[in-house]
Amino acid sequence: MSVFGLFGKSAANEAADRILKAVSGAARAPALFAEGRAPDTLTGRFEVVTVFAVLALDRLRAAPEADRLAQAFTDKLFRFFDAGLREAGVGDLSVAKRMKALAGAFYGRLGAYRAGFTDAGAFADALSRNIWNTPYAAFAPALAQQLLTLRERLRDAPLTELEAPSTWVIDA
């Protein structure tokens, strides 16, 4: 039985909180938003958090014993997005509509990024389309390579490593 199975839903929720904190912390790295990098906007930040969240989910889904944790992480991620919209001043009546659009965008990116994991060029193209809304962004190939390197590190890492902020550091 896995650690998450032993401690049940509460342990999965607590671990998901720590993973989300580590992922969102990595996605806030100032170097990711420097000149020529991701736009420092609500949309740009959503896109960068999404990339790191996709990497977390990719690792969690590779571990059958982490199903509960993967679901808890996904639930917390969408509550995080909801809170971000509210903090940005989106009114209560518009939040549900915006969340539906964000969910569609997130799952579209999940598919596109996972498809690109085997091809750095395709991954860079997907990043360009989603983060910069252009067919080619100068920073996309370097970012794609760094994220693919991170994915490789995560592949063999124990699930508890996902909770450590240092696990998510890239050389942006």
N, CA and C atoms as an extended XYZ file, in Angstrom:
516
Properties=species:S:1:pos:R:3:atomname:S:1:resname:S:1:resid:I:1 pbc="F F F"
N         0.851       -1.182        0.000 N   MET     1
C         0.000        0.000        0.000 CA  MET     1
C         0.895        1.244        0.000 C   MET     1
N         0.496        2.257       -0.738 N   SER     2
C         1.297        3.480       -0.820 CA  SER     2
C         1.132        4.332        0.424 C   SER     2
N         2.040        5.255        0.578 N   VAL     3
C         1.954        6.212        1.676 CA  VAL     3
C         0.627        6.957        1.605 C   VAL     3
N         0.204        7.343        0.389 N   PHE     4
C        -1.019        8.105        0.236 CA  PHE     4
C        -2.234        7.240        0.550 C   PHE     4
N        -2.147        5.933        0.277 N   GLY     5
C        -3.231        5.025        0.617 CA  GLY     5
C        -3.335        4.812        2.111 C   GLY     5
N        -2.201        4.775        2.786 N   LEU     6
C        -2.198        4.588        4.232 CA  LEU     6
C        -2.863        5.747        4.954 C   LEU     6
N        -2.624        6.942        4.491 N   PHE     7
C        -3.124        8.114        5.182 CA  PHE     7
C        -4.420        8.645        4.592 C   PHE     7
N        -4.843        8.101        3.486 N   GLY     8
C        -6.127        8.451        2.916 CA  GLY     8
C        -6.204        9.832        2.312 C   GLY     8
N        -7.441       10.289        2.211 N   LYS     9
C        -7.743       11.527        1.514 CA  LYS     9
C        -7.060       12.735        2.143 C   LYS     9
N        -6.996       12.773        3.439 N   SER    10
C        -6.388       13.913        4.124 CA  SER    10
C        -4.911       14.048        3.762 C   SER    10
N        -4.193       12.938        3.738 N   ALA    11
C        -2.766       12.982        3.384 CA  ALA    11
C        -2.592       13.407        1.937 C   ALA    11
N        -3.459       12.926        1.058 N   ALA    12
C        -3.383       13.319       -0.352 CA  ALA    12
C        -3.647       14.813       -0.496 C   ALA    12
N        -4.618       15.338        0.234 N   ASN    13
C        -4.919       16.773        0.173 CA  ASN    13
C        -3.744       17.605        0.678 C   ASN    13
N        -3.131       17.166        1.744 N   GLU    14
C        -1.987       17.903        2.285 CA  GLU    14
C        -0.801       17.858        1.321 C   GLU    14
N        -0.547       16.706        0.737 N   ALA    15
C         0.541       16.586       -0.240 CA  ALA    15
C         0.230       17.429       -1.481 C   ALA    15
N        -1.023       17.425       -1.922 N   ALA    16
C        -1.421       18.235       -3.075 CA  ALA    16
C        -1.200       19.718       -2.803 C   ALA    16
N        -1.490       20.157       -1.579 N   ASP    17
C        -1.227       21.553       -1.205 CA  ASP    17
C         0.252       21.884       -1.356 C   ASP    17
N         1.100       20.986       -0.870 N   ARG    18
C         2.544       21.236       -0.938 CA  ARG    18
C         3.047       21.220       -2.387 C   ARG    18
N         2.516       20.315       -3.194 N   ILE    19
C         2.919       20.267       -4.608 CA  ILE    19
C         2.467       21.538       -5.322 C   ILE    19
N         1.231       21.956       -5.081 N   LEU    20
C         0.737       23.176       -5.723 CA  LEU    20
C         1.570       24.384       -5.293 C   LEU    20
N         1.943       24.442       -4.041 N   LYS    21
C         2.778       25.549       -3.564 CA  LYS    21
C         4.133       25.538       -4.287 C   LYS    21
N         4.725       24.362       -4.436 N   ALA    22
C         6.021       24.254       -5.120 CA  ALA    22
C         5.890       24.612       -6.599 C   ALA    22
N         4.852       24.114       -7.250 N   VAL    23
C         4.626       24.379       -8.669 CA  VAL    23
C         4.367       25.867       -8.901 C   VAL    23
N         3.484       26.445       -8.108 N   SER    24
C         3.164       27.863       -8.311 CA  SER    24
C         4.354       28.744       -7.972 C   SER    24
N         5.163       28.321       -7.013 N   GLY    25
C         6.386       29.064       -6.700 CA  GLY    25
C         7.360       29.051       -7.868 C   GLY    25
N         7.524       27.897       -8.488 N   ALA    26
C         8.416       27.791       -9.649 CA  ALA    26
C         7.903       28.650      -10.797 C   ALA    26
N         6.592       28.681      -10.957 N   ALA    27
C         5.988       29.441      -12.047 CA  ALA    27
C         6.051       30.946      -11.819 C   ALA    27
N         6.460       31.361      -10.639 N   ARG    28
C         6.600       32.791      -10.347 CA  ARG    28
C         8.035       33.276      -10.472 C   ARG    28
N         8.943       32.413      -10.870 N   ALA    29
C        10.354       32.802      -10.964 CA  ALA    29
C        10.483       34.039      -11.850 C   ALA    29
N        11.073       35.105      -11.324 N   PRO    30
C        11.182       36.352      -12.091 CA  PRO    30
C        11.856       36.170      -13.453 C   PRO    30
N        12.804       35.254      -13.557 N   ALA    31
C        13.507       35.050      -14.826 CA  ALA    31
C        12.567       34.582      -15.934 C   ALA    31
N        11.474       33.942      -15.583 N   LEU    32
C        10.511       33.491      -16.592 CA  LEU    32
C         9.761       34.658      -17.229 C   LEU    32
N         9.778       35.814      -16.551 N   PHE    33
C         9.013       36.971      -17.011 CA  PHE    33
C         9.910       38.153      -17.381 C   PHE    33
N        11.199       37.899      -17.543 N   ALA    34
C        12.138       38.954      -17.937 CA  ALA    34
C        11.885       39.351      -19.393 C   ALA    34
N        12.628       40.328      -19.863 N   GLU    35
C        12.508       40.807      -21.248 CA  GLU    35
C        12.598       39.643      -22.233 C   GLU    35
N        11.623       39.541      -23.130 N   GLY    36
C        11.613       38.484      -24.143 CA  GLY    36
C        11.122       37.147      -23.635 C   GLY    36
N        10.677       37.113      -22.412 N   ARG    37
C        10.191       35.861      -21.817 CA  ARG    37
C         8.658       35.875      -21.787 C   ARG    37
N         8.059       35.119      -20.898 N   ALA    38
C         6.599       35.068      -20.812 CA  ALA    38
C         6.044       36.433      -20.421 C   ALA    38
N         4.890       36.802      -20.969 N   PRO    39
C         4.293       38.085      -20.603 CA  PRO    39
C         3.877       38.084      -19.126 C   PRO    39
N         4.201       39.161      -18.443 N   ASP    40
C         3.847       39.280      -17.025 CA  ASP    40
C         2.434       39.842      -16.916 C   ASP    40
N         1.483       39.000      -17.295 N   THR    41
C         0.063       39.340      -17.277 CA  THR    41
C        -0.679       38.184      -16.612 C   THR    41
N        -1.960       38.375      -16.339 N   LEU    42
C        -2.758       37.297      -15.778 CA  LEU    42
C        -2.728       36.082      -16.707 C   LEU    42
N        -2.858       36.323      -18.005 N   THR    43
C        -2.828       35.231      -18.978 CA  THR    43
C        -1.451       34.577      -19.034 C   THR    43
N        -0.396       35.390      -19.058 N   GLY    44
C         0.960       34.845      -19.086 CA  GLY    44
C         1.252       33.985      -17.868 C   GLY    44
N         0.808       34.437      -16.718 N   ARG    45
C         1.033       33.660      -15.493 CA  ARG    45
C         0.220       32.371      -15.492 C   ARG    45
N        -1.013       32.426      -15.996 N   PHE    46
C        -1.813       31.210      -16.138 CA  PHE    46
C        -1.069       30.203      -17.006 C   PHE    46
N        -0.527       30.684      -18.123 N   GLU    47
C         0.163       29.792      -19.053 CA  GLU    47
C         1.385       29.137      -18.402 C   GLU    47
N         2.156       29.895      -17.646 N   VAL    48
C         3.358       29.342      -17.027 CA  VAL    48
C         2.983       28.362      -15.913 C   VAL    48
N         2.001       28.703      -15.088 N   VAL    49
C         1.548       27.760      -14.057 CA  VAL    49
C         1.050       26.481      -14.718 C   VAL    49
N         0.334       26.632      -15.818 N   THR    50
C        -0.201       25.466      -16.518 CA  THR    50
C         0.914       24.526      -16.972 C   THR    50
N         1.991       25.070      -17.504 N   VAL    51
C         3.097       24.213      -17.963 CA  VAL    51
C         3.651       23.401      -16.794 C   VAL    51
N         3.907       24.053      -15.676 N   PHE    52
C         4.447       23.329      -14.526 CA  PHE    52
C         3.423       22.341      -13.964 C   PHE    52
N         2.150       22.719      -13.944 N   ALA    53
C         1.108       21.810      -13.457 CA  ALA    53
C         0.993       20.580      -14.347 C   ALA    53
N         1.137       20.759      -15.650 N   VAL    54
C         1.101       19.620      -16.572 CA  VAL    54
C         2.249       18.657      -16.249 C   VAL    54
N         3.416       19.196      -15.947 N   LEU    55
C         4.543       18.330      -15.587 CA  LEU    55
C         4.246       17.561      -14.300 C   LEU    55
N         3.634       18.234      -13.331 N   ALA    56
C         3.277       17.560      -12.077 CA  ALA    56
C         2.265       16.451      -12.346 C   ALA    56
N         1.237       16.761      -13.115 N   LEU    57
C         0.218       15.750      -13.415 CA  LEU    57
C         0.785       14.598      -14.231 C   LEU    57
N         1.693       14.901      -15.132 N   ASP    58
C         2.337       13.851      -15.922 CA  ASP    58
C         3.046       12.865      -14.995 C   ASP    58
N         3.757       13.391      -14.016 N   ARG    59
C         4.472       12.514      -13.067 CA  ARG    59
C         3.487       11.752      -12.191 C   ARG    59
N         2.457       12.430      -11.702 N   LEU    60
C         1.486       11.777      -10.826 CA  LEU    60
C         0.721       10.682      -11.561 C   LEU    60
N         0.373       10.936      -12.802 N   ARG    61
C        -0.386        9.944      -13.571 CA  ARG    61
C         0.467        8.737      -13.944 C   ARG    61
N         1.773        8.876      -13.883 N   ALA    62
C         2.657        7.748      -14.169 CA  ALA    62
C         2.739        6.785      -12.984 C   ALA    62
N         2.220        7.205      -11.842 N   ALA    63
C         2.257        6.375      -10.634 CA  ALA    63
C         0.822        5.976      -10.274 C   ALA    63
N         0.430        4.730      -10.558 N   PRO    64
C        -0.955        4.315      -10.298 CA  PRO    64
C        -1.388        4.530       -8.847 C   PRO    64
N        -0.458        4.458       -7.928 N   GLU    65
C        -0.808        4.646       -6.519 CA  GLU    65
C        -1.099        6.106       -6.180 C   GLU    65
N        -0.872        7.002       -7.134 N   ALA    66
C        -1.060        8.436       -6.881 CA  ALA    66
C        -2.359        8.982       -7.467 C   ALA    66
N        -3.295        8.117       -7.813 N   ASP    67
C        -4.553        8.593       -8.398 CA  ASP    67
C        -5.256        9.601       -7.495 C   ASP    67
N        -5.343        9.290       -6.234 N   ARG    68
C        -6.016       10.183       -5.283 CA  ARG    68
C        -5.271       11.511       -5.192 C   ARG    68
N        -3.951       11.446       -5.169 N   LEU    69
C        -3.135       12.662       -5.100 CA  LEU    69
C        -3.286       13.485       -6.374 C   LEU    69
N        -3.299       12.832       -7.531 N   ALA    70
C        -3.470       13.549       -8.804 CA  ALA    70
C        -4.805       14.287       -8.822 C   ALA    70
N        -5.852       13.637       -8.337 N   GLN    71
C        -7.164       14.286       -8.311 CA  GLN    71
C        -7.175       15.446       -7.319 C   GLN    71
N        -6.579       15.249       -6.163 N   ALA    72
C        -6.523       16.330       -5.165 CA  ALA    72
C        -5.728       17.511       -5.713 C   ALA    72
N        -4.628       17.237       -6.406 N   PHE    73
C        -3.822       18.309       -6.997 CA  PHE    73
C        -4.641       19.071       -8.042 C   PHE    73
N        -5.343       18.350       -8.903 N   THR    74
C        -6.157       18.991       -9.942 CA  THR    74
C        -7.242       19.867       -9.317 C   THR    74
N        -7.911       19.352       -8.309 N   ASP    75
C        -8.951       20.128       -7.626 CA  ASP    75
C        -8.377       21.409       -7.029 C   ASP    75
N        -7.242       21.293       -6.381 N   LYS    76
C        -6.611       22.462       -5.760 CA  LYS    76
C        -6.110       23.449       -6.807 C   LYS    76
N        -5.612       22.938       -7.916 N   LEU    77
C        -5.146       23.801       -8.993 CA  LEU    77
C        -6.294       24.666       -9.511 C   LEU    77
N        -7.455       24.076       -9.717 N   PHE    78
C        -8.581       24.853      -10.229 CA  PHE    78
C        -9.135       25.813       -9.181 C   PHE    78
N        -9.042       25.473       -7.915 N   ARG    79
C        -9.408       26.445       -6.870 CA  ARG    79
C        -8.410       27.606       -6.861 C   ARG    79
N        -7.146       27.296       -7.142 N   PHE    80
C        -6.104       28.316       -7.251 CA  PHE    80
C        -6.418       29.262       -8.409 C   PHE    80
N        -6.807       28.716       -9.555 N   PHE    81
C        -7.187       29.543      -10.703 CA  PHE    81
C        -8.402       30.409      -10.361 C   PHE    81
N        -9.388       29.816       -9.707 N   ASP    82
C       -10.588       30.541       -9.307 CA  ASP    82
C       -10.217       31.715       -8.400 C   ASP    82
N        -9.375       31.453       -7.416 N   ALA    83
C        -8.950       32.516       -6.491 CA  ALA    83
C        -8.197       33.614       -7.235 C   ALA    83
N        -7.387       33.236       -8.209 N   GLY    84
C        -6.658       34.218       -9.003 CA  GLY    84
C        -7.589       35.130       -9.775 C   GLY    84
N        -8.642       34.559      -10.343 N   LEU    85
C        -9.620       35.375      -11.064 CA  LEU    85
C       -10.308       36.355      -10.120 C   LEU    85
N       -10.708       35.860       -8.978 N   ARG    86
C       -11.388       36.718       -8.006 CA  ARG    86
C       -10.460       37.831       -7.518 C   ARG    86
N        -9.212       37.469       -7.275 N   GLU    87
C        -8.222       38.450       -6.835 CA  GLU    87
C        -7.982       39.516       -7.909 C   GLU    87
N        -8.096       39.122       -9.185 N   ALA    88
C        -7.906       40.054      -10.294 CA  ALA    88
C        -9.144       40.922      -10.524 C   ALA    88
N       -10.189       40.693       -9.741 N   GLY    89
C       -11.369       41.540       -9.832 CA  GLY    89
C       -12.470       41.017      -10.723 C   GLY    89
N       -12.377       39.771      -11.152 N   VAL    90
C       -13.453       39.195      -11.957 CA  VAL    90
C       -14.653       38.998      -11.036 C   VAL    90
N       -15.792       39.496      -11.448 N   GLY    91
C       -16.995       39.422      -10.629 CA  GLY    91
C       -17.523       38.009      -10.488 C   GLY    91
N       -18.252       37.787       -9.408 N   ASP    92
C       -18.804       36.466       -9.116 CA  ASP    92
C       -19.623       35.893      -10.272 C   ASP    92
N       -20.367       36.751      -10.949 N   LEU    93
C       -21.215       36.263      -12.042 CA  LEU    93
C       -20.399       35.798      -13.235 C   LEU    93
N       -19.201       36.319      -13.377 N   SER    94
C       -18.351       35.955      -14.521 CA  SER    94
C       -17.374       34.826      -14.223 C   SER    94
N       -17.144       34.535      -12.944 N   VAL    95
C       -16.129       33.542      -12.577 CA  VAL    95
C       -16.446       32.171      -13.165 C   VAL    95
N       -17.684       31.729      -13.060 N   ALA    96
C       -18.023       30.385      -13.557 CA  ALA    96
C       -17.749       30.276      -15.056 C   ALA    96
N       -18.139       31.290      -15.801 N   LYS    97
C       -17.910       31.286      -17.250 CA  LYS    97
C       -16.412       31.287      -17.552 C   LYS    97
N       -15.655       32.109      -16.843 N   ARG    98
C       -14.205       32.179      -17.059 CA  ARG    98
C       -13.536       30.873      -16.645 C   ARG    98
N       -14.006       30.252      -15.565 N   MET    99
C       -13.427       28.973      -15.126 CA  MET    99
C       -13.679       27.883      -16.152 C   MET    99
N       -14.833       27.888      -16.763 N   LYS   100
C       -15.121       26.897      -17.807 CA  LYS   100
C       -14.142       27.078      -18.966 C   LYS   100
N       -13.894       28.331      -19.344 N   ALA   101
C       -12.939       28.610      -20.419 CA  ALA   101
C       -11.519       28.212      -20.005 C   ALA   101
N       -11.149       28.506      -18.754 N   LEU   102
C        -9.816       28.129      -18.266 CA  LEU   102
C        -9.649       26.609      -18.240 C   LEU   102
N       -10.692       25.905      -17.830 N   ALA   103
C       -10.618       24.439      -17.805 CA  ALA   103
C       -10.407       23.895      -19.216 C   ALA   103
N       -11.134       24.422      -20.174 N   GLY   104
C       -10.950       23.996      -21.560 CA  GLY   104
C        -9.543       24.289      -22.049 C   GLY   104
N        -9.047       25.480      -21.717 N   ALA   105
C        -7.685       25.855      -22.114 CA  ALA   105
C        -6.663       24.934      -21.447 C   ALA   105
N        -6.847       24.683      -20.161 N   PHE   106
C        -5.902       23.842      -19.424 CA  PHE   106
C        -5.841       22.444      -20.038 C   PHE   106
N        -6.988       21.836      -20.256 N   TYR   107
C        -6.984       20.466      -20.774 CA  TYR   107
C        -6.499       20.407      -22.218 C   TYR   107
N        -6.744       21.453      -22.986 N   GLY   108
C        -6.169       21.523      -24.330 CA  GLY   108
C        -4.655       21.561      -24.274 C   GLY   108
N        -4.118       22.357      -23.366 N   ARG   109
C        -2.668       22.458      -23.215 CA  ARG   109
C        -2.087       21.157      -22.664 C   ARG   109
N        -2.802       20.519      -21.759 N   LEU   110
C        -2.351       19.235      -21.225 CA  LEU   110
C        -2.120       18.262      -22.378 C   LEU   110
N        -3.062       18.175      -23.291 N   GLY   111
C        -2.908       17.286      -24.441 CA  GLY   111
C        -1.778       17.711      -25.359 C   GLY   111
N        -1.701       19.001      -25.652 N   ALA   112
C        -0.667       19.503      -26.571 CA  ALA   112
C         0.730       19.322      -25.980 C   ALA   112
N         0.890       19.614      -24.702 N   TYR   113
C         2.207       19.500      -24.088 CA  TYR   113
C         2.620       18.037      -23.964 C   TYR   113
N         1.694       17.186      -23.569 N   ARG   114
C         2.033       15.771      -23.458 CA  ARG   114
C         2.429       15.205      -24.816 C   ARG   114
N         1.752       15.641      -25.870 N   ALA   115
C         2.104       15.192      -27.221 CA  ALA   115
C         3.501       15.682      -27.601 C   ALA   115
N         3.887       16.839      -27.099 N   GLY   116
C         5.195       17.406      -27.411 CA  GLY   116
C         6.332       16.881      -26.556 C   GLY   116
N         6.037       16.098      -25.547 N   PHE   117
C         7.098       15.608      -24.658 CA  PHE   117
C         8.113       14.729      -25.386 C   PHE   117
N         7.739       14.157      -26.506 N   THR   118
C         8.672       13.295      -27.239 CA  THR   118
C         9.404       14.038      -28.346 C   THR   118
N         9.095       15.320      -28.516 N   ASP   119
C         9.693       16.106      -29.600 CA  ASP   119
C         9.872       17.541      -29.114 C   ASP   119
N        11.108       17.929      -28.830 N   ALA   120
C        11.391       19.264      -28.288 CA  ALA   120
C        10.881       20.369      -29.208 C   ALA   120
N        10.968       20.176      -30.524 N   GLY   121
C        10.482       21.177      -31.466 CA  GLY   121
C         8.972       21.351      -31.378 C   GLY   121
N         8.252       20.246      -31.294 N   ALA   122
C         6.790       20.305      -31.175 CA  ALA   122
C         6.396       20.929      -29.838 C   ALA   122
N         7.151       20.614      -28.801 N   PHE   123
C         6.870       21.186      -27.486 CA  PHE   123
C         7.106       22.697      -27.520 C   PHE   123
N         8.203       23.135      -28.127 N   ALA   124
C         8.487       24.569      -28.253 CA  ALA   124
C         7.398       25.262      -29.066 C   ALA   124
N         6.919       24.611      -30.110 N   ASP   125
C         5.837       25.181      -30.919 CA  ASP   125
C         4.568       25.349      -30.075 C   ASP   125
N         4.249       24.336      -29.272 N   ALA   126
C         3.062       24.419      -28.410 CA  ALA   126
C         3.219       25.538      -27.385 C   ALA   126
N         4.422       25.666      -26.813 N   LEU   127
C         4.666       26.761      -25.866 CA  LEU   127
C         4.504       28.113      -26.562 C   LEU   127
N         5.037       28.251      -27.767 N   SER   128
C         4.919       29.500      -28.528 CA  SER   128
C         3.463       29.878      -28.763 C   SER   128
N         2.684       28.904      -29.200 N   ARG   129
C         1.260       29.161      -29.468 CA  ARG   129
C         0.513       29.573      -28.210 C   ARG   129
N         0.801       28.892      -27.114 N   ASN   130
C         0.010       29.112      -25.905 CA  ASN   130
C         0.505       30.269      -25.049 C   ASN   130
N         1.786       30.370      -24.826 N   ILE   131
C         2.306       31.426      -23.960 CA  ILE   131
C         2.393       32.757      -24.691 C   ILE   131
N         2.865       32.732      -25.944 N   TRP   132
C         3.101       33.977      -26.674 CA  TRP   132
C         2.083       34.238      -27.779 C   TRP   132
N         1.200       33.274      -28.035 N   ASN   133
C         0.182       33.411      -29.071 CA  ASN   133
C         0.799       33.737      -30.431 C   ASN   133
N         1.877       33.041      -30.744 N   THR   134
C         2.581       33.223      -32.007 CA  THR   134
C         3.171       31.882      -32.434 C   THR   134
N         3.396       31.676      -33.723 N   PRO   135
C         3.982       30.406      -34.163 CA  PRO   135
C         5.426       30.205      -33.694 C   PRO   135
N         6.151       31.315      -33.443 N   TYR   136
C         7.527       31.173      -32.977 CA  TYR   136
C         7.850       32.282      -31.979 C   TYR   136
N         8.321       31.875      -30.826 N   ALA   137
C         8.806       32.819      -29.814 CA  ALA   137
C        10.263       32.462      -29.544 C   ALA   137
N        11.130       33.439      -29.511 N   ALA   138
C        12.573       33.211      -29.378 CA  ALA   138
C        12.933       32.396      -28.141 C   ALA   138
N        12.226       32.606      -27.039 N   PHE   139
C        12.553       31.916      -25.789 CA  PHE   139
C        11.971       30.503      -25.718 C   PHE   139
N        11.020       30.185      -26.583 N   ALA   140
C        10.315       28.897      -26.497 CA  ALA   140
C        11.230       27.674      -26.614 C   ALA   140
N        12.186       27.609      -27.542 N   PRO   141
C        13.028       26.410      -27.619 CA  PRO   141
C        13.859       26.181      -26.349 C   PRO   141
N        14.416       27.249      -25.794 N   ALA   142
C        15.208       27.100      -24.561 CA  ALA   142
C        14.311       26.681      -23.405 C   ALA   142
N        13.133       27.295      -23.303 N   LEU   143
C        12.206       26.921      -22.231 CA  LEU   143
C        11.758       25.477      -22.398 C   LEU   143
N        11.456       25.078      -23.625 N   ALA   144
C        11.041       23.691      -23.869 CA  ALA   144
C        12.123       22.722      -23.418 C   ALA   144
N        13.366       23.010      -23.750 N   GLN   145
C        14.458       22.114      -23.364 CA  GLN   145
C        14.600       22.033      -21.846 C   GLN   145
N        14.497       23.168      -21.183 N   GLN   146
C        14.609       23.173      -19.718 CA  GLN   146
C        13.465       22.389      -19.074 C   GLN   146
N        12.267       22.559      -19.611 N   LEU   147
C        11.114       21.843      -19.061 CA  LEU   147
C        11.197       20.346      -19.354 C   LEU   147
N        11.716       19.972      -20.502 N   LEU   148
C        11.894       18.549      -20.797 CA  LEU   148
C        12.964       17.931      -19.901 C   LEU   148
N        13.991       18.690      -19.590 N   THR   149
C        15.008       18.226      -18.643 CA  THR   149
C        14.386       18.028      -17.262 C   THR   149
N        13.548       18.977      -16.859 N   LEU   150
C        12.838       18.849      -15.579 CA  LEU   150
C        11.948       17.615      -15.602 C   LEU   150
N        11.252       17.392      -16.680 N   ARG   151
C        10.382       16.210      -16.792 CA  ARG   151
C        11.191       14.922      -16.613 C   ARG   151
N        12.372       14.873      -17.212 N   GLU   152
C        13.234       13.697      -17.058 CA  GLU   152
C        13.631       13.497      -15.599 C   GLU   152
N        13.969       14.584      -14.926 N   ARG   153
C        14.325       14.490      -13.501 CA  ARG   153
C        13.142       13.993      -12.678 C   ARG   153
N        11.951       14.457      -13.017 N   LEU   154
C        10.754       14.067      -12.273 CA  LEU   154
C        10.382       12.611      -12.494 C   LEU   154
N        10.677       12.094      -13.677 N   ARG   155
C        10.233       10.747      -14.040 CA  ARG   155
C        10.648        9.696      -13.013 C   ARG   155
N        11.864        9.775      -12.523 N   ASP   156
C        12.352        8.773      -11.586 CA  ASP   156
C        12.348        9.252      -10.134 C   ASP   156
N        11.883       10.468       -9.915 N   ALA   157
C        11.892       11.018       -8.560 CA  ALA   157
C        10.761       10.412       -7.729 C   ALA   157
N        11.015       10.212       -6.448 N   PRO   158
C         9.917        9.793       -5.564 CA  PRO   158
C         8.829       10.870       -5.564 C   PRO   158
N         7.598       10.463       -5.397 N   LEU   159
C         6.498       11.425       -5.428 CA  LEU   159
C         6.660       12.530       -4.391 C   LEU   159
N         7.252       12.219       -3.274 N   THR   160
C         7.440       13.247       -2.241 CA  THR   160
C         8.365       14.366       -2.715 C   THR   160
N         9.215       14.097       -3.711 N   GLU   161
C        10.091       15.134       -4.268 CA  GLU   161
C         9.289       16.249       -4.925 C   GLU   161
N         8.090       15.932       -5.402 N   LEU   162
C         7.254       16.938       -6.052 CA  LEU   162
C         6.874       18.057       -5.094 C   LEU   162
N         6.940       17.783       -3.810 N   GLU   163
C         6.565       18.762       -2.793 CA  GLU   163
C         7.680       19.759       -2.502 C   GLU   163
N         8.893       19.470       -2.922 N   ALA   164
C        10.040       20.322       -2.614 CA  ALA   164
C        10.185       21.433       -3.653 C   ALA   164
N        10.158       22.687       -3.222 N   PRO   165
C        10.336       23.787       -4.185 CA  PRO   165
C        11.610       23.651       -5.014 C   PRO   165
N        12.670       23.123       -4.436 N   SER   166
C        13.940       23.000       -5.159 CA  SER   166
C        13.838       22.027       -6.339 C   SER   166
N        12.899       21.113       -6.306 N   THR   167
C        12.695       20.161       -7.395 CA  THR   167
C        12.294       20.874       -8.680 C   THR   167
N        11.594       21.974       -8.570 N   TRP   168
C        10.978       22.654       -9.703 CA  TRP   168
C        11.823       23.763      -10.294 C   TRP   168
N        12.993       24.007       -9.783 N   VAL   169
C        13.833       25.092      -10.263 CA  VAL   169
C        14.392       24.736      -11.640 C   VAL   169
N        14.249       25.682      -12.568 N   ILE   170
C        14.855       25.541      -13.896 CA  ILE   170
C        15.774       26.736      -14.098 C   ILE   170
N        16.598       26.672      -15.126 N   ASP   171
C        17.611       27.718      -15.351 CA  ASP   171
C        17.109       28.917      -16.143 C   ASP   171
N        15.806       29.102      -16.247 N   ALA   172
C        15.207       30.179      -17.046 CA  ALA   172
C        16.167       31.326      -17.187 C   ALA   172
